[in-house]
Amino acid sequence: MRAGVAVSGAGALVDGVRTALAVLDLRVTDGGGDIRVEHRPELEPEEYTLDVGAAGVRIGAAKRSGAFYAAQTLRQLLPADAYRSVPPAGVWTVPGVRIEDAPRHSWRGLHLDVARHFLPKREVLRQLDIMALHKLNTLHLHLVDDQGWRIESRAYPRLHEIGSHRPRTISSSYGEEPAYDEVPHGGHYTLADLAEIAAYARARAITVVPEIDVPGHASALLAAYPEYGPQPDRTHAVLDRWGVSPAILSPLPPTVDFLSVVLGEVGEALGAAPFIHIGGDECVLDDWAASAEITGYQRSLGLATLGDLHAWFLRRLADILAERGTRAVVWDEAFGNGELRQDTVVMPWRGAAIAREAAAAGHDVVMAPVFPLYFDYGESGSPEEPLAIGEAITLRNVAAFEVAPASWTAEERARVLGAQAQLWSERIPDARTLDYRAWPRGSVLAEINWSGTPSDLAGLPGHLRRLDALGVEYRPPAGPRPWQQGGIGRRRSRPGVIDVRAIMERLETMTRNSETYSAST
Ligand code: ACM
């Protein structure tokens, strides 16, 4: 199959096939053709059938997403050259197959932290392309944090004017004498950029879930608008170092009104926004405790603790989103105080125990545990690795992950929407490093999310040839290529300093009450 391949069928479905198989430059015909796409309304939206035989290719799908996935599977049946933007000339043959396929999980996600290090729009679009061929369907964009505010606000322009850049970044590692690179860093997406990212994603059957992380992680916001902090006269700076910062928003009504406008701008840019993530993680409540106005407000609401006020604040925002047809997503800290709306999605990052509690309480959950889904941890503790936040999360660790644990009850398992990998970017300064951390662990996550079972990694060698053809600078399973190593300079790895399993154990034993966080910057 090559030049002149013709496709026919229902409009939106054919469009999905053409997008996935852009490499074939498909010609649409009124009927017949080499690829025939049939509307099968009885299938689930992401389900498809694919038949390849002497009479050509037949695709069956109910929705565009199903047709898109059928075409991605067809692309996998072609040689790896089908992943080049301009493949070499020649004729491809497709093996005969009959496939009926549907995903086990509906949330197959990747999270990009574009706050700690900004990722240019073109690189976000490129990651969306890579996600699409893996049938990953959710891009969680962590748009704001202490170290940067990365989205335009027309109502509050100081957010992107002041909050989107910092004069320098810490370059020393844990336990070392602090040192800074003295290099400015910054960038932000305009609302038009965000709309473009969302449309590009939609064409690839991917939903963008933006995160405006509140009330903690607030340094960049407060650098722009200190009046929304608990101590309005205090000045703040966009943070130039990592760790849990004490900067927190005031929970008083003016902050809720302000965030309602900002969330509205983001939601409108996305068009349909089924989910918006509002954070809730790692809040240091000391500045609330020091404010008579805030503690008085807590008492006036009849709330027993500041932890309850934290949950109440997030619930107010979730109520506002619900009025706009959007479900809130929160990190698991927000679940602990039992104030959430029932339709709020909980993203447990501190392990399976809190995930199960949230599921048992009737919340939909998206599994995002540090181990094994924080891909900013290195894949090995070898000194040849480039600097990572810690180590080690291997391909096999990801392959063995149970998205919906067999030990849970059927009701609890049914609450698991799926799983997602986190790419926090303190140690991911650029797109090349992002490729190295994300792939092929992301490929394995995609496989277990789709199948709902652990992977034996049998398909990996063939799949790496596809990533090679595409130009993805993934980490080879045997270890980094010479130029991917950390060297002896500032990218030098520090094996043994941070062990992911020790971190996971500590997080699992933490009480869920967010009053227990203290600053560590
Ligand atoms: C997180 O890692 N603070 C969600």
Residues whose N, C-alpha, C, O or C-beta is under 5 A from the ligand:
A	BS01	ACM	D281 E282 W331 W349
